[in-house]
Amino acid sequence: MSHNTTEILVGGAVLAGALAFAIYAGQASGLSTGGDGYELNASFRSLEGVGVGTDVRLAGVKIGTVTNVELNAETYRADTRFSVRNGIEIPDDSAAVVASEGLLGGNFLEIVPGGSPFFFDPGADIEDTQGAVSLISLLVKFVAGSGSGE
């Protein structure tokens, strides 16, 4: 049985490339299991465009990732858990807002810091939340409002 050295080298390169892509995809999608942060919770009326792996940002800088989203059957709200990097303390009067990157961009979870001298403990609930704003519903309201004023 003879092995062609070129075939072995090409096969090894393909395997290495596939492994590198798998590692990159896992990190990019937020599937990495690093224990380098703490978790906070928030409940939203609408979480449109946000799912597991979505960025959590503060002042435009990524500070964490959404780790779990589920529907609360009693309140009909989207209960969300997200991680925040260690070393970043969030004031306990801060708000969590679903924000958009632009007209055609995706959504992300933005933390709007408050002015409290006290900070959230790991596992705490952020009470002040603002859900996603639907661009289509805003356009419908605008068109309906401008047509009835004549």
Steps between C-alpha positions, in 0.01 A plus 500: 500500500665825389417845634547804290672770708315779320162348583593468867621861518189635324273290723677630811468859381127455433450343842692784671294758310173332601607490864601868494165594344310300764684679782438840339129423447462394862657821628311724258164348592559532874518127564829521685470390860746738657433583863628857468185686604188518710135477397214747527131459414245726331142460379385667176161562340654446156839348426476508120835440333679391819592140572766287663842631398385859441744769621446690824653847468573794724593829329535307173756255644420131523499399867313173482268263321138386529512145639133401530160620377167342592135599512351544847161326474354703790601851393532445123833679506838389366718408798862554402827403666828653387861495608715802579880489509662498842635839602206691351266614775156621395315750723183350651277769345611425143263411217515223239380608155463311173682727254564484128828541313324706234218484251614170351725380784426240762386553856706477816444541874622837624565579864423864584687569824336681787663721761470280808811437710380141551542221246305193389596177672549190278161350416309824566201614295505824301152643552521797261473354148389622160412250230553512127324768299351372177588719203192380310261596781661844518454547124134391523438749782672775301298433185172465691571818697592713197197389297239584767613863546358624167 
